[in-house]
Amino acid sequence: MKAVATTPPSSPMAHTDERKAPMSETEKKSSYDLKQDSQLRSLLSAQEDVWRVFRVMAEFVDGFTLLAKQENLVSVFGSARSKPGDHSYELGVAVARELVKRGFNVLTGGGPGVMEAANRGAQSQGGASVGVNIELPFEQAANPYVDKHRLVTFRHFFVRKVMFVKYAHGFVVLPGGFGTLDEFFEAITLIQTKKTKEFPVVLLGAAYWEGLLKWIREVMLPSGMISPEDLDLFQLVDDPAKAAEIIDNFYREHKMVTNF
């Protein structure tokens, strides 16, 4: 009888080793564990935000502590890029002097350019020269004309902006860039919406501001985006003495109180 060749049963060892890759830690966890991990991450994120609240509060405390001691402040804004000898720089010096002559003191962002000019003018006239500086990626050092005991530096722009509005009794806005426009439009928005008391806002430098005001009058107003009376929220002048006079005259008829 002829033998039939048979294939021996295969052995597990005869196959190529196909062991599975080790499970990751995430794969080992149950859905309950994953949910717990997610909740923990959310808690840690919320905790970081809570600590951020305290850091912001500390900045407000520093600002309120300094500025609550100041009197008759007027905020002066303008470009940080202006240099001594520039028309806008000299306007800043001049308007600060005129304000001090009328019993006001000057508050600026504490940096260079028009801010430096206004602090310089205030000091030269014997007035208080106050600065609220800001930390920037490209460092903005405080200018040398801020009174050393009247300087505070902030990390957050929004804290600094509160100081300008809360403690100032008027805004003088000189030629400047986006930051200057931001302060100007915020002020007239707060007055327009009655989120703050009325206070004088003066644009200084007709040649610089006329193009913007023309657009407001000829585009925004006819489009119904603002009301005719909104154009009365600010005034435009060329003379630094006239700018200071507008603010002075306003407070001959209105009580000087701190905003909000």
Backbone bond lengths (Angstrom), bond angles and torsions (degrees), N, CA, C in turn:
res aa  C-N    CA-C-N  psi(-1)  N-CA   C-N-CA  omega(-1)  CA-C   N-CA-C  phi
1 M - - - 1.472 - - 1.517 108.20 -
2 K 1.320 113.00 130.74 1.464 118.29 -175.11 1.520 109.91 -78.83
3 A 1.313 114.36 129.78 1.484 118.02 178.89 1.515 110.76 -73.17
4 V 1.346 116.21 139.76 1.476 121.59 177.94 1.521 108.48 -99.81
5 A 1.282 113.59 124.81 1.482 117.82 179.39 1.514 109.85 -70.30
6 T 1.248 115.24 131.41 1.484 120.20 177.82 1.518 109.36 -120.33
7 T 1.312 113.58 150.14 1.481 119.60 177.88 1.508 108.84 -88.68
8 P 1.291 116.50 122.46 1.472 117.14 -179.70 1.515 111.89 -61.44
9 P 1.283 114.18 146.84 1.481 116.71 179.58 1.517 110.13 -56.64
10 S 1.298 112.67 139.00 1.479 117.25 -177.95 1.509 110.34 -69.91
11 S 1.279 112.44 144.97 1.469 119.64 178.42 1.517 109.42 -102.26
12 P 1.314 117.01 146.09 1.482 118.53 176.85 1.509 112.10 -54.35
13 M 1.306 116.59 -31.01 1.464 119.73 -178.40 1.510 110.92 -74.00
14 A 1.393 116.96 -17.51 1.450 119.33 -178.06 1.522 112.34 -76.46
15 H 1.304 116.95 -20.37 1.464 120.76 179.83 1.534 111.06 -81.77
16 T 1.326 113.32 157.72 1.469 118.34 173.84 1.524 109.01 -62.68
17 D 1.287 116.20 138.36 1.477 120.72 -179.32 1.522 109.57 -64.09
18 E 1.349 118.40 112.02 1.467 122.91 -177.96 1.517 110.42 -115.76
19 R 1.313 115.75 43.38 1.467 119.30 179.34 1.529 110.62 -63.00
20 K 1.313 116.63 139.15 1.469 121.86 -179.63 1.523 111.00 -71.58
21 A 1.366 114.58 150.93 1.465 119.51 175.65 1.519 108.99 -66.96
22 P 1.314 116.64 148.15 1.469 118.91 -179.98 1.525 111.10 -57.65
23 M 1.298 117.31 145.07 1.469 121.69 177.89 1.523 110.12 -70.84
24 S 1.347 115.32 140.65 1.460 119.53 175.66 1.522 109.39 -71.23
25 E 1.322 114.72 164.82 1.464 118.70 179.69 1.521 110.68 -61.42
26 T 1.341 116.15 -36.16 1.466 119.60 -179.78 1.529 110.64 -65.76
27 E 1.350 116.74 -40.43 1.462 120.13 -179.58 1.517 111.82 -66.52
28 K 1.318 116.83 -29.24 1.455 120.71 -179.45 1.530 112.00 -73.49
29 K 1.361 117.08 -20.93 1.461 120.12 -173.52 1.510 111.22 -83.24
30 S 1.296 115.14 146.03 1.457 120.98 176.10 1.527 109.40 -78.26
31 S 1.312 116.43 168.54 1.470 120.36 177.70 1.523 110.77 -61.80
32 Y 1.328 116.56 -32.61 1.467 120.48 177.22 1.528 110.33 -63.82
33 D 1.344 116.07 -45.74 1.466 120.04 179.41 1.521 111.47 -61.58
34 L 1.321 116.64 -42.09 1.472 120.61 -179.76 1.527 110.72 -63.76
35 K 1.321 115.74 -38.78 1.459 119.46 178.07 1.527 110.52 -64.40
36 Q 1.331 115.43 -41.15 1.465 119.67 178.75 1.532 111.36 -63.33
37 D 1.333 115.89 -40.51 1.466 119.98 178.20 1.521 111.12 -61.51
38 S 1.319 115.55 -42.87 1.466 120.21 -179.91 1.529 110.92 -62.76
39 Q 1.329 116.16 -42.31 1.464 120.34 179.20 1.528 111.45 -65.17
40 L 1.334 116.02 -36.46 1.461 120.20 178.93 1.527 110.98 -66.09
41 R 1.353 116.21 -42.66 1.464 119.38 177.96 1.522 111.22 -62.05
42 S 1.326 116.63 -39.71 1.462 120.51 178.02 1.525 110.96 -64.40
43 L 1.329 115.95 -39.86 1.457 120.58 179.73 1.528 111.17 -64.23
44 L 1.340 116.13 -42.90 1.467 119.78 179.50 1.517 111.01 -65.31
45 S 1.336 116.74 -37.98 1.467 120.34 177.57 1.519 110.85 -65.20
46 A 1.342 116.51 -43.10 1.469 120.43 178.27 1.520 110.60 -64.43
47 Q 1.332 116.81 -37.35 1.465 120.39 179.51 1.534 110.38 -62.62
48 E 1.333 116.27 -40.26 1.467 120.32 177.73 1.529 110.32 -62.38
49 D 1.336 116.69 -40.37 1.465 120.13 178.16 1.524 111.48 -65.52
50 V 1.340 116.21 -36.63 1.465 119.61 177.76 1.529 110.41 -62.14
51 W 1.333 116.60 -45.02 1.465 119.41 178.02 1.523 111.08 -63.86
52 R 1.333 116.59 -33.83 1.467 119.79 177.34 1.531 110.39 -63.54
53 V 1.315 116.81 -37.61 1.464 120.44 176.74 1.524 110.61 -57.59
54 F 1.323 116.96 -43.01 1.466 119.89 -179.51 1.526 111.58 -67.36
55 R 1.341 116.64 -35.60 1.465 118.88 177.60 1.524 110.75 -65.83
56 V 1.329 116.21 -40.29 1.466 120.28 177.68 1.525 110.33 -65.87
57 M 1.330 116.13 -42.27 1.466 119.99 177.79 1.521 111.43 -58.10
58 A 1.330 116.80 -39.89 1.457 120.79 180.00 1.523 110.59 -62.38
59 E 1.341 117.26 -37.80 1.462 120.00 177.53 1.526 110.84 -65.74
60 F 1.331 116.47 -42.40 1.467 119.09 177.49 1.525 110.78 -60.57
61 V 1.319 117.09 -43.06 1.467 121.18 179.87 1.524 110.39 -60.41
62 D 1.330 117.14 -45.20 1.468 120.54 178.76 1.525 111.07 -59.80
63 G 1.336 115.67 -45.16 1.462 119.71 -179.12 1.515 112.77 -66.98
64 F 1.330 116.96 -46.87 1.461 120.36 179.89 1.531 111.34 -62.00
65 T 1.339 115.92 -40.21 1.469 120.03 -178.29 1.515 111.43 -60.73
66 L 1.342 116.87 -41.94 1.465 119.97 -179.93 1.518 112.19 -75.37
67 L 1.321 116.82 -49.86 1.457 119.90 -169.50 1.523 113.53 -76.43
68 A 1.323 117.34 -24.60 1.465 119.45 177.29 1.532 111.33 -63.94
69 K 1.329 116.69 -19.74 1.469 120.92 -179.91 1.530 112.60 -86.47
70 Q 1.333 117.05 -10.92 1.466 120.70 -175.99 1.524 110.42 -89.56
71 E 1.302 115.29 157.08 1.465 120.28 -177.86 1.527 110.83 -128.85
72 N 1.344 114.52 148.02 1.475 122.39 170.43 1.532 112.80 53.69
73 L 1.312 117.06 44.34 1.465 120.17 -177.21 1.530 112.06 -80.80
74 V 1.314 115.02 141.29 1.460 123.04 169.67 1.524 107.12 -123.86
75 S 1.339 116.92 128.15 1.455 121.18 179.44 1.533 109.80 -83.38
76 V 1.325 115.62 131.94 1.468 121.70 178.18 1.530 108.10 -117.42
77 F 1.337 116.18 127.85 1.460 122.15 -177.17 1.524 110.90 -121.48
78 G 1.327 115.28 155.92 1.459 120.81 176.52 1.512 109.76 167.84
79 S 1.310 115.45 178.50 1.460 121.37 -173.08 1.520 113.32 -64.58
80 A 1.349 115.08 138.18 1.464 121.09 172.67 1.527 111.19 -76.28
81 R 1.332 117.73 -8.08 1.460 121.85 -174.63 1.532 113.38 -95.27
82 S 1.307 116.99 -7.02 1.464 119.69 179.32 1.524 110.58 -67.08
83 K 1.314 116.06 145.50 1.461 122.50 -179.17 1.528 110.26 -116.50
84 P 1.335 117.22 154.24 1.472 119.39 174.12 1.530 110.15 -52.21
85 G 1.294 115.43 132.49 1.458 120.47 -176.43 1.514 112.99 101.35
86 D 1.354 117.73 -25.26 1.461 120.72 174.93 1.526 109.04 -66.53
87 H 1.336 115.19 150.25 1.467 119.22 -179.45 1.527 111.69 -58.68
88 S 1.337 117.05 -43.94 1.466 119.67 -178.09 1.525 111.41 -66.61
89 Y 1.329 117.30 -35.82 1.472 120.70 177.99 1.526 109.83 -63.58
90 E 1.310 116.69 -46.74 1.468 119.79 -178.54 1.525 111.23 -67.51
91 L 1.329 117.03 -32.29 1.470 120.07 173.78 1.523 110.56 -62.20
92 G 1.330 116.45 -39.96 1.462 120.93 179.45 1.514 112.19 -62.93
93 V 1.320 116.65 -43.73 1.471 120.89 176.90 1.524 109.84 -60.95
94 A 1.327 115.13 -47.00 1.463 120.07 -174.58 1.522 112.49 -66.44
95 V 1.341 117.99 -43.95 1.463 119.01 -176.74 1.522 110.58 -69.04
96 A 1.329 117.84 -33.46 1.466 120.03 177.38 1.522 110.25 -64.40
97 R 1.317 116.87 -43.02 1.469 120.12 177.41 1.522 111.19 -60.23
98 E 1.325 116.34 -43.15 1.463 120.46 -179.42 1.529 111.43 -65.41
99 L 1.296 116.92 -36.45 1.469 120.11 177.64 1.521 110.92 -65.68
100 V 1.341 116.85 -45.01 1.464 120.65 -179.73 1.522 110.60 -63.66
101 K 1.304 117.39 -37.53 1.471 120.81 177.80 1.521 111.39 -58.15
102 R 1.321 116.80 -28.51 1.462 121.79 -177.26 1.532 112.09 -98.98
103 G 1.314 116.35 12.94 1.463 119.74 174.26 1.511 115.94 92.46
104 F 1.338 117.77 8.62 1.457 120.65 179.10 1.530 110.32 -98.41
105 N 1.323 115.34 163.25 1.455 122.61 173.82 1.522 108.56 -120.38
106 V 1.311 116.39 166.53 1.461 119.64 -169.00 1.527 111.76 -115.59
107 L 1.341 114.79 133.75 1.458 123.09 175.28 1.524 108.25 -119.06
108 T 1.328 117.16 127.79 1.469 121.39 176.79 1.523 110.31 -132.38
109 G 1.329 114.77 179.30 1.455 120.38 175.24 1.513 113.39 -76.16
110 G 1.331 116.97 0.20 1.463 121.37 171.69 1.514 115.90 77.80
111 G 1.332 118.12 -0.95 1.455 121.18 -176.39 1.515 113.07 -95.79
112 P 1.339 116.46 -157.49 1.462 121.40 -178.08 1.529 112.42 -83.40
113 G 1.327 116.29 -170.66 1.456 121.68 175.09 1.518 113.05 69.44
114 V 1.329 115.13 -135.76 1.469 120.58 -178.84 1.519 111.17 -61.98
115 M 1.338 117.58 -33.10 1.466 120.40 177.04 1.534 109.99 -60.13
116 E 1.306 116.08 -48.19 1.465 120.81 177.24 1.523 110.87 -59.95
117 A 1.318 115.97 -42.34 1.462 120.32 -178.86 1.528 111.46 -59.90
118 A 1.340 116.31 -44.98 1.465 119.83 -178.98 1.526 111.32 -67.06
119 N 1.342 117.21 -42.39 1.470 119.60 176.24 1.524 110.90 -62.38
120 R 1.293 115.90 -38.80 1.465 121.40 179.06 1.526 111.03 -63.07
121 G 1.326 115.91 -46.20 1.461 120.00 179.13 1.514 112.46 -63.16
122 A 1.348 115.87 -39.85 1.468 119.60 179.70 1.524 110.70 -64.34
123 Q 1.329 117.15 -46.11 1.468 120.50 179.51 1.513 111.76 -61.95
124 S 1.321 116.14 -43.62 1.468 119.54 -176.56 1.521 112.20 -65.00
125 Q 1.348 116.04 -24.30 1.460 120.09 -179.75 1.527 111.68 -96.00
126 G 1.345 116.92 0.70 1.461 120.23 177.44 1.509 114.95 86.61
127 G 1.334 117.61 14.99 1.455 120.47 179.04 1.514 111.68 -94.65
128 A 1.327 115.95 169.60 1.468 120.83 175.19 1.517 109.04 -72.37
129 S 1.334 115.97 134.45 1.463 122.54 -177.71 1.526 108.09 -118.94
130 V 1.346 116.23 103.53 1.460 122.83 -170.55 1.524 109.89 -108.50
131 G 1.338 117.04 141.40 1.457 120.82 179.05 1.516 112.37 -134.21
132 V 1.330 115.75 136.34 1.463 121.50 172.94 1.532 106.37 -117.79
133 N 1.312 115.38 93.68 1.456 121.78 -173.31 1.529 110.35 -81.19
134 I 1.340 116.55 167.75 1.458 121.58 -179.29 1.526 109.65 -133.62
135 E 1.339 116.41 139.56 1.460 120.47 173.32 1.529 108.79 -77.44
136 L 1.337 116.37 129.58 1.454 121.53 179.05 1.528 109.77 -127.53
137 P 1.347 117.40 157.90 1.471 119.41 176.75 1.520 111.88 -55.97
138 F 1.349 115.03 -39.82 1.459 119.77 170.33 1.523 103.95 -97.62
139 E 1.283 116.69 112.17 1.459 122.68 -166.07 1.518 112.30 -56.36
140 Q 1.323 115.71 128.60 1.459 121.53 173.34 1.519 107.81 -104.09
141 A 1.302 116.57 102.46 1.460 120.31 178.53 1.521 109.43 -79.14
142 A 1.306 115.91 148.03 1.455 119.92 177.62 1.531 109.61 -65.06
143 N 1.315 115.23 142.91 1.464 118.32 179.09 1.536 110.00 -74.59
144 P 1.324 117.63 157.90 1.474 120.54 -173.10 1.525 114.46 -75.70
145 Y 1.329 117.57 -1.53 1.467 120.22 -177.04 1.526 113.20 -100.72
146 V 1.328 117.10 4.15 1.466 120.05 171.68 1.529 107.80 -82.28
147 D 1.319 116.92 133.08 1.466 119.86 175.58 1.529 108.64 -59.21
148 K 1.328 116.65 129.93 1.467 120.51 -172.09 1.522 112.90 -58.54
149 H 1.324 117.59 -33.88 1.466 120.52 -179.54 1.528 111.71 -89.39
150 R 1.344 116.10 7.51 1.462 120.30 178.52 1.539 111.13 -124.18
151 L 1.316 115.49 37.23 1.462 121.14 -178.49 1.520 110.16 -125.07
152 V 1.326 116.52 133.84 1.462 121.70 172.95 1.530 107.50 -136.95
153 T 1.324 116.44 143.43 1.463 121.18 -178.35 1.523 109.76 -116.88
154 F 1.326 115.96 132.98 1.459 121.82 -177.71 1.521 111.15 -112.67
155 R 1.322 114.60 155.96 1.458 121.42 173.87 1.521 110.72 -93.56
156 H 1.329 116.57 -32.89 1.459 121.32 -174.17 1.532 111.32 -107.08
157 F 1.312 115.85 130.94 1.462 120.66 179.69 1.522 111.51 -61.43
158 F 1.341 117.54 -39.31 1.460 118.99 -173.83 1.525 111.81 -66.41
159 V 1.329 117.76 -30.80 1.467 120.26 176.29 1.524 109.21 -67.71
160 R 1.311 115.38 -45.83 1.473 120.92 179.32 1.530 111.52 -59.48
161 K 1.332 116.35 -40.33 1.462 120.20 -178.87 1.523 111.64 -64.01
162 V 1.322 116.51 -35.40 1.467 119.84 176.86 1.526 110.50 -60.62
163 M 1.327 117.06 -40.30 1.463 120.80 -178.32 1.521 111.13 -62.60
164 F 1.334 116.79 -41.99 1.457 120.52 -179.74 1.525 111.47 -58.98
165 V 1.321 116.17 -44.13 1.459 119.58 -174.96 1.525 111.86 -81.74
166 K 1.322 116.45 -42.35 1.472 119.67 -174.51 1.521 112.54 -63.77
167 Y 1.327 116.83 -41.09 1.466 119.18 -170.96 1.523 114.21 -105.20
168 A 1.321 118.43 -4.36 1.466 120.12 -179.93 1.523 110.74 -91.87
169 H 1.318 114.93 147.45 1.464 120.63 177.80 1.524 111.65 -108.56
170 G 1.308 115.52 10.33 1.459 121.63 176.57 1.517 109.30 -179.72
171 F 1.330 115.27 155.78 1.467 122.02 175.76 1.523 108.10 -118.41
172 V 1.331 116.57 131.68 1.464 121.56 167.62 1.518 106.11 -116.11
173 V 1.332 115.68 121.64 1.463 120.95 -172.24 1.524 109.23 -115.70
174 L 1.324 115.30 112.35 1.457 122.38 179.33 1.524 109.89 -96.80
175 P 1.337 117.90 171.73 1.464 119.85 179.12 1.527 112.41 -52.44
176 G 1.317 115.52 133.71 1.462 120.28 -178.42 1.516 110.98 -166.26
177 G 1.314 115.93 -174.41 1.462 122.37 -176.07 1.515 113.27 -101.53
178 F 1.336 115.58 -145.98 1.466 120.32 -174.98 1.529 112.38 -60.63
179 G 1.336 117.30 -40.93 1.458 119.71 -179.37 1.514 112.10 -62.58
180 T 1.337 115.62 -40.33 1.463 120.64 178.26 1.524 110.63 -64.87
181 L 1.334 116.12 -44.63 1.464 119.89 177.75 1.526 110.99 -61.66
182 D 1.315 116.11 -38.64 1.463 121.30 178.69 1.523 110.74 -58.38
183 E 1.327 116.71 -48.35 1.465 120.26 -178.91 1.528 110.88 -65.08
184 F 1.324 116.95 -40.37 1.466 121.05 -179.58 1.527 110.99 -63.09
185 F 1.333 116.47 -52.15 1.461 119.15 -176.55 1.526 112.24 -69.33
186 E 1.316 117.64 -31.87 1.458 118.94 176.13 1.526 110.50 -64.17
187 A 1.330 116.72 -43.38 1.461 120.38 -178.56 1.522 111.51 -61.05
188 I 1.334 116.60 -48.76 1.467 117.48 -176.73 1.535 110.92 -72.84
189 T 1.331 117.89 -25.52 1.467 120.17 174.36 1.525 110.84 -67.67
190 L 1.333 116.77 -43.70 1.469 120.44 179.19 1.525 111.42 -63.48
191 I 1.327 116.05 -38.79 1.472 119.23 178.07 1.528 109.99 -69.97
192 Q 1.330 116.15 -44.39 1.462 121.48 -179.45 1.521 111.82 -58.31
193 T 1.330 116.75 -42.14 1.460 121.55 -176.74 1.530 112.68 -89.74
194 K 1.334 114.75 3.37 1.470 121.98 178.54 1.530 112.82 59.26
195 K 1.332 115.56 31.91 1.459 119.61 173.77 1.519 111.54 -85.95
196 T 1.304 116.56 -5.01 1.452 122.82 173.12 1.512 107.97 -145.21
197 K 1.305 116.02 163.82 1.458 119.07 177.15 1.527 109.10 -69.22
198 E 1.306 115.64 160.15 1.461 120.13 176.62 1.522 110.23 -68.03
199 F 1.310 117.37 136.34 1.459 121.84 173.04 1.525 108.36 -147.16
200 P 1.331 118.22 155.73 1.463 120.26 -175.33 1.523 112.54 -72.38
201 V 1.328 115.00 134.79 1.470 122.93 175.68 1.526 106.89 -123.15
202 V 1.322 116.17 120.60 1.461 121.22 -174.58 1.527 109.89 -122.87
203 L 1.330 116.27 124.74 1.457 122.06 171.09 1.525 107.82 -88.91
204 L 1.314 116.57 129.04 1.466 121.23 -177.15 1.529 108.80 -115.62
205 G 1.333 115.76 119.64 1.464 120.92 -179.47 1.517 111.39 114.70
206 A 1.343 116.86 79.41 1.459 121.43 -172.50 1.526 112.86 -59.88
207 A 1.327 117.63 -41.69 1.466 120.08 -176.88 1.528 111.32 -59.85
208 Y 1.307 116.65 -35.88 1.465 120.41 -178.57 1.526 111.21 -75.74
209 W 1.323 117.96 -41.26 1.458 121.10 -170.29 1.524 113.94 -91.33
210 E 1.331 118.33 -13.85 1.454 119.78 -171.63 1.529 112.78 -62.16
211 G 1.333 118.10 -37.01 1.464 120.01 179.58 1.520 112.26 -62.03
212 L 1.325 116.62 -42.46 1.461 121.17 178.24 1.526 110.56 -64.96
213 L 1.320 116.25 -44.01 1.466 119.42 -177.92 1.528 111.40 -68.12
214 K 1.323 116.12 -33.34 1.470 119.34 176.02 1.524 109.90 -62.66
215 W 1.330 116.90 -43.60 1.466 120.35 177.87 1.526 111.11 -62.76
216 I 1.332 116.97 -40.45 1.470 120.14 178.42 1.523 110.31 -62.00
217 R 1.335 115.64 -44.63 1.473 119.67 -178.07 1.522 112.81 -71.20
218 E 1.340 116.67 -38.18 1.472 119.97 -170.54 1.523 113.82 -97.91
219 V 1.320 117.42 -14.61 1.464 119.88 179.90 1.525 111.35 -118.35
220 M 1.321 117.42 -57.51 1.465 119.92 -177.33 1.527 112.21 -62.97
221 L 1.325 115.88 -47.55 1.469 119.51 -175.63 1.528 112.12 -65.33
222 P 1.343 120.64 -51.91 1.470 119.82 178.66 1.528 113.21 -62.27
223 S 1.320 116.98 -26.46 1.467 120.19 179.20 1.529 112.08 -76.69
224 G 1.306 116.88 -6.82 1.458 120.49 179.75 1.515 113.70 79.41
225 M 1.333 117.25 14.81 1.465 120.38 -178.65 1.526 112.12 -79.43
226 I 1.317 117.39 -22.55 1.459 122.82 173.56 1.518 108.41 -135.48
227 S 1.315 115.73 167.15 1.466 121.28 178.29 1.523 109.94 -99.47
228 P 1.332 118.05 156.10 1.467 120.04 -179.99 1.528 112.89 -54.52
229 E 1.329 117.00 -37.89 1.463 119.57 -178.52 1.530 112.86 -68.94
230 D 1.332 117.44 -16.44 1.463 119.87 177.98 1.524 111.78 -66.31
231 L 1.321 116.69 -22.72 1.464 120.28 177.97 1.521 111.61 -70.49
232 D 1.327 116.75 -12.50 1.459 121.03 178.12 1.525 112.84 -89.93
233 L 1.324 117.29 1.57 1.461 120.55 -178.71 1.523 112.39 -74.36
234 F 1.319 117.68 -12.27 1.458 121.61 -178.92 1.530 109.10 -148.54
235 Q 1.324 115.57 165.98 1.461 121.54 176.98 1.519 109.62 -130.61
236 L 1.327 115.85 153.21 1.460 122.97 179.77 1.519 109.55 -116.91
237 V 1.324 116.46 126.72 1.466 120.83 178.53 1.530 109.31 -140.30
238 D 1.324 115.39 165.11 1.457 122.54 176.87 1.523 112.55 -109.79
239 D 1.313 115.61 -21.54 1.465 121.54 -172.63 1.533 110.52 -97.23
240 P 1.337 118.82 121.79 1.471 120.49 178.53 1.529 113.00 -57.07
241 A 1.329 117.29 -37.82 1.458 120.05 178.92 1.525 111.03 -65.04
242 K 1.332 116.94 -36.78 1.460 120.81 178.31 1.526 110.91 -66.98
243 A 1.338 117.12 -38.35 1.463 120.77 177.80 1.521 110.47 -60.60
244 A 1.330 116.23 -46.47 1.468 120.53 179.21 1.523 110.88 -65.89
245 E 1.317 116.65 -36.09 1.470 121.07 -179.28 1.521 111.19 -65.94
246 I 1.328 117.42 -38.29 1.463 121.55 178.50 1.529 110.20 -59.11
247 I 1.322 115.84 -44.99 1.466 120.21 -179.75 1.522 110.63 -67.95
248 D 1.313 116.72 -42.69 1.463 121.52 179.14 1.528 110.98 -61.17
249 N 1.317 116.88 -45.95 1.463 120.90 -179.47 1.531 111.62 -64.53
250 F 1.328 116.47 -35.63 1.461 119.97 179.03 1.527 110.17 -58.54
251 Y 1.326 116.69 -42.41 1.468 119.56 -176.04 1.523 113.23 -85.81
252 R 1.284 117.12 -0.44 1.467 119.58 167.05 1.522 110.47 -77.49
253 E 1.349 115.14 -17.92 1.464 120.40 -178.65 1.527 113.19 -114.82
254 H 1.341 117.59 -12.09 1.462 121.55 -177.69 1.519 110.00 -128.47
255 K 1.312 115.19 146.07 1.448 120.41 176.24 1.512 110.39 -73.34
256 M 1.333 116.88 138.73 1.452 121.53 -179.93 1.527 108.85 -87.14
257 V 1.336 116.64 111.52 1.469 121.31 179.70 1.517 108.78 -131.74
258 T 1.347 115.94 156.87 1.461 120.99 177.83 1.522 110.25 -73.89
259 N 1.323 117.24 139.55 1.458 121.48 178.44 1.513 111.70 -67.31
260 F 1.312 114.82 147.75 1.466 124.74 179.52 1.518 110.79 25.83
